[in-house]
């Protein structure tokens, strides 16, 4: 096994190197932990001999439930289905658990319909249960991996995996796309919170216990069965090492660094018997992982001894050189066993079938992929299993957020908190009068983060979390139990003077891509700092509870607080925060990531040359420690900003300009008022918006114009251009946003603020986009825009389909 010391010798991520083909002999050899079962292999031989070519191809294709039906599963013999972050039964993000179970039955029934000429091979269902069964209303939401990394508690990880598996079985789902065992080397990456830390140390210690919690232990009778499910180690390999923290980007480093920094958790997961590995969306020195035969086959299968199956990520095969979403023999030949083809499943099924018939895809490679899928299904008892609703634990909705599971999650929250500063205010004193402030105090969605009921974790309601406890409610209960009282005031205003104020604030929910940042400074639209300073000026001690998916530069907030707690994304059990603040449990969390001293200080990793963090990797105070902190500099370094924000605070961002003019002519900043004109406007603050008026005297456009950007990654999925606006005068003629007719939606927003969203896949060209927003009409139109960003569509979607 590779060690932390070995990994540290690899040093920081290097400049680009030429190699993109791995040399398997340079990787530690390992053998599959499950002895090869000769009888099982003969059974697989017999099944493959009976299968039609169409049935074989179906086993290596996986579609999203939003883009297929049970009848499609039956007709195309699909071996698996999955639901993306925004796919749910009936298209309802908050569909009840019973609807999930009913749909699981429907897919199972379709895949097992009698056909005497073919063997019966049931389909399995994969889901991103990444911090509990987090797609399901009422499920236990555990802290995201970044918080779990701060615990340093492998035994508790095993219990978290086991609890998650049971709750999955309640809804009939038998396969999770977890754990994520990325080693994150640049905290600007929007998936930082999905990693356990910046070194392989924590992930390597967690991978085995977590896999065993999910799957059970090899050799036990309930391995992969009963209360257990199939797990997935992801994303192989180097997804946390991409340049500039760019999602689905390029890890530019040597083979030794790729091996020493990123592979140790995989060796641990494979040793524990993980049955599925997800190939990464990302590249290694320019070569997409999903098409890298030297890594998928040469290293993972041959050298590391993996005998389960490799599944792709969301249409990742379409990014392999020479491939499209509907045609990619290169990925299968490289070693991919299951195409994750959400909306392209029928196309990839058709071209793969044709490729095998034509001989461009070797039958031996298809048979090997099918063998691997069947091997896992047989190990998991899928071929003999009854329908999902008749299996153990199915339909036992009382197990969702059961007292036992909530206790596990609450313990994880308490262990994950990291104390960064304490000037004697913690632990809170019994009988104290406590003011609880901040926009994150009474918001489960904020404390749960992304991958919660939806992909980005946004557009939810408090009623969607019936079994959860907000941090405010936890503090209120703890204060009362300690003989004191607590009151909630998000803006920090009060009538009766409190003894102490707890301010809960931080990042709003996000997931992959939308969470990518240009720097590591905390951007706070709620101006929490003003609240903290006002309380401090009144002589009230301030405890800051910071919710975030990564360590961020928060020097002004550290200065304004008497105590500062990194709470990460704790999930549904806010009472765990109160347990530690009131001293019921000691602070024991230690930083899994180095904390930046400057806003431009990323990448920042222990072992790097010139390593100079504000708080080092592994730092964490006890309340008995001297936790005072000297005043910190508050000037932000560099330009910073959110790379997904195109217009904010009245200005275009990222070097872009708002240009106006005739639709068929070059646009200008000030074209004259004949066709279209703009002026500053107010929404929340002075001149934080722009008002644009079309005269109706001819076709005119308003556009955000900048340097060409490649949005092909963003267009591959549900990402949209999202515009917050108010319509003052409805359009008198058809209006388009990026070529999509949005007339009706604009009319709906007349006289009120709202949102309009157009998917990026609707752009005619996504490779070199110079105008991410173009709004055009030949009629009269008067509107005010306050914000433009790339994000999850949610409300106001106008699709081009």
Secondary structure, DSSP 8 states (H G I E B T S, - for coil): ---HHHHHHT-S--S--S--S--GGGS-----SS---HHHHHHHHHHHHH--HHHHHHHTEEEETTS--HHHHHHHT-SEEEE-TT--GGG-TT--HHHHHHHHHHHHHHHT---TTS-----EEEE--SSSSTTSTT------HHHHHHH--HHHHHHHHHHHHHHHHHTT--EE---B--B---TTSTTGGGSSBSSHHHHHHHHHHHHHHHH--TTSTTTTSTT--B-EEEEETTGGG-GGG-TT-EE---HHHHHHHHSHHHHHHHHTT--EEEE-SSEETTEEGGG-HIIIIIIIIIIS---SEEE--TTGGGGSTT-BTTB-HHHHHHT--BEE-TTTHHHHHHHHHHHHHHTSS-HHHHHHHHHHHHHHHHHTTTTT---GGGSTTTT-GGGTT-HHHHHHHHHHHHHH-EEEEESS--S--TT-EEEEESTTTT-HHHHH-SSSSSSSS-S--GGG-TT-B-HHHHHHHHHHHTT-EEEE-TT---SS--SEEEEEEE-----TTTT--SSSB---TT-HHHHHHHHHHTT-EEEEEEE-SS--B-HHHHHH-SEEEEEE--TTBTHHHHHHHTTSS------SS-B-SSTT--S--TTSTT---SB-TT----TTS-B----------SS---TTEEEETTEE-TT-EEEEEETTS--BSS--TTTEEEEEE-SSSTT-EEEEEEESSS-EEEEEE-S-B--TTTTTTTEEEEEEEEEEE--SS-EEETTEE-HHHHHHTBTSEEEEEEEGGGSS--SSBS-SEEEEESSEEEEEEEEEEEEE--TTB----
